[in-house]
Amino acid sequence: MVRDVSFGQYFPGRSIIHRLDPRAKILMFIAYIVIIFCTFNYAALAVTTLFTAVFLVMTKIAPKFYVKSLKVIIFIVIFTSLLNLFYGTGNPIWQWGIIKLTMNGINRALFVSVRIICLILASSCLTFTTSPTELTDAIERLMKPLKVIRFPVHEVAMMMSLALRFVPTLLEETDKIMAAQKARGANMDSGNLLSRVKALVPILIPLFVSAFRRAYDIATAMECRCYRGGAGRTRMKSIHMGARDVIAFAVTALVIAGVIVCNIMMAAVV
């Protein structure tokens, strides 16, 4: 069900990951994206996977929520893996017509699957341990140099934060609309693909109407509270980097070094 999806939610806590500076977490996440796509062998992939698992455990958030976050992309993982599995190069292990199975295809399918899963888990770790307000402040401060070229830093940060904040809300709204349509006799679980796509129309239209109405209400509420952008805005809580953030950067640097060493050593062996 849609309500089982936990991506985009925030779970308050006192773990060491929760207490990291949100700017540090965003920078580490960007570095992680680079790391995961620089894994060219199984040793490097194992290092990044272990790094991901350690961070997930350190958040002290129940594993079921991370499993729920994977439900959104499970179809994409399977579809992408199958494409890479049967379209690899090299000598075929098994072949049926134009479809062939090769070791290169198996390796590519495994790498793509693990990379996508790790990225979703890492992004879930970021949103689960960082509140929307902290994310807004962190994004705004990281993009502050762009103000020199008159880039609307605060407005962009606010839009990104609001979009992330209302992902769970829209998913919950979708689930309510689906339940209401089923109560009126709508059949969404049977029939061919075309029938199921047509069954989504009565869901998408009220969902869009609800989303626009909610956006209008938020804009009205912000105007009533005299919101005028980032000019002269103060913050109730200030974010500061500390020793734990330096340690986190050092650990990330060690992981990057480990991935580089694995790539060099395995390339030398080959």
PyMOL commands that set and color helices and strands:
alter all, ss='L'
color gray80, all
select helices_A, chain A and resi 2-4+22-36+42-58+63-70+74-86+103-129+132-142+144-149+153-165+167-183+193-224+243-269
alter helices_A, ss='H'
color red, helices_A
select strands_A, chain A and resi 92-96+99-102
alter strands_A, ss='S'
color yellow, strands_A
deselect
rebuild
show_as cartoon
